[in-house]
Amino acid sequence: MIEEDKRKFRNALGHFATGVAVITACVPGNGPIGITVNSFSSVSLEPPLVLWSLDKKSDTLPVFSTVRHFTVNILRENHREVSNRLAKQGDHNLEGLATRVGSNGCPALEEALAHFECEVYARHEAGDHIIMLGRVTHFEYSEDGRPLLYHRGGYQGLATGNP
Ligand SMILES: Cc1cc2nc3c(=O)[nH]c(=O)nc-3n(C[C@H](O)[C@H](O)[C@H](O)COP(=O)(O)O)c2cc1C
């Protein structure tokens, strides 16, 4: 696709509003890392599967090509800074963020709206991305709180009340 068409394709995709998640993992010999994504999706109930996709150009590719576990952390509406910080190229450390180690060995962000602890179920090559499928081994969620949303290249919150 030529650059102009790529831009239009991205713009068109941006009309699909999503939540925002941080995928965390542990790097043997290094500290834990997190990367901001909005490609998270539910896949299957039996077995419980979720997916997200990773740009092959990401600095985190070597990590996610090899790890056996990851955790999906769903961000709250007040997490714009966390989202921006973990979307910076080459800077994915979790220093200063409250985390605890989950049963899959990956850090979970304490303040997330929900967590899905996963073991890698499959990796699929898909063009310039890799689809990461995770089998959920444990999950938690908070009954209250509102999600951070992403729409047409910007953050949004849930509208209050019905239209
Ligand atoms: C709201 C939002 C959603 C994003 N979703 C994805 C995604 O689904 N997959 C992906 O690979 N990158 C996604 N990114 C971009 C990565 O967070 C960012 O490109 C990456 O962290 C850049 O640094 P890296 O090259 O070190 O990975 C998203 C960024 C933002 C702000």
PDBQT file of the ligand as one rigid body, heavy atoms in Angstrom, charges set to zero:
ROOT
HETATM    1  C1  LIG A 201      -3.380   3.821  22.606  1.00  0.00    +0.000 C 
HETATM    2  C2  LIG A 201      -2.236   3.072  21.962  1.00  0.00    +0.000 A 
HETATM    3  C3  LIG A 201      -2.465   1.798  21.443  1.00  0.00    +0.000 A 
HETATM    4  C4  LIG A 201      -1.420   1.059  20.873  1.00  0.00    +0.000 A 
HETATM    5  N1  LIG A 201      -1.662  -0.211  20.410  1.00  0.00    +0.000 NA
HETATM    6  C5  LIG A 201      -0.645  -0.968  19.936  1.00  0.00    +0.000 A 
HETATM    7  C6  LIG A 201      -0.856  -2.329  19.551  1.00  0.00    +0.000 A 
HETATM    8  O1  LIG A 201      -1.963  -2.858  19.648  1.00  0.00    +0.000 OA
HETATM    9  N2  LIG A 201       0.220  -3.039  19.102  1.00  0.00    +0.000 N 
HETATM   10  C7  LIG A 201       1.464  -2.483  18.996  1.00  0.00    +0.000 A 
HETATM   11  O2  LIG A 201       2.394  -3.178  18.585  1.00  0.00    +0.000 OA
HETATM   12  N3  LIG A 201       1.687  -1.197  19.347  1.00  0.00    +0.000 NA
HETATM   13  C8  LIG A 201       0.668  -0.438  19.836  1.00  0.00    +0.000 A 
HETATM   14  N4  LIG A 201       0.883   0.858  20.237  1.00  0.00    +0.000 N 
HETATM   15  C9  LIG A 201       2.205   1.417  20.055  1.00  0.00    +0.000 C 
HETATM   16  C10 LIG A 201       3.152   0.965  21.105  1.00  0.00    +0.000 C 
HETATM   17  O3  LIG A 201       2.735   1.195  22.436  1.00  0.00    +0.000 OA
HETATM   18  C11 LIG A 201       4.435   1.768  20.781  1.00  0.00    +0.000 C 
HETATM   19  O4  LIG A 201       4.635   1.813  19.416  1.00  0.00    +0.000 OA
HETATM   20  C12 LIG A 201       5.610   1.138  21.217  1.00  0.00    +0.000 C 
HETATM   21  O5  LIG A 201       5.585   1.082  22.605  1.00  0.00    +0.000 OA
HETATM   22  C13 LIG A 201       6.812   1.951  20.682  1.00  0.00    +0.000 C 
HETATM   23  O6  LIG A 201       7.963   1.537  21.247  1.00  0.00    +0.000 OA
HETATM   24  P1  LIG A 201       8.770   0.184  20.894  1.00  0.00    +0.000 P 
HETATM   25  O7  LIG A 201       9.266   0.237  19.495  1.00  0.00    +0.000 OA
HETATM   26  O8  LIG A 201       9.867   0.212  21.919  1.00  0.00    +0.000 OA
HETATM   27  O9  LIG A 201       7.809  -0.937  21.111  1.00  0.00    +0.000 OA
HETATM   28  C14 LIG A 201      -0.136   1.614  20.801  1.00  0.00    +0.000 A 
HETATM   29  C15 LIG A 201       0.091   2.909  21.319  1.00  0.00    +0.000 A 
HETATM   30  C16 LIG A 201      -0.942   3.626  21.901  1.00  0.00    +0.000 A 
HETATM   31  C17 LIG A 201      -0.674   4.995  22.490  1.00  0.00    +0.000 C 
ENDROOT
TORSDOF 0
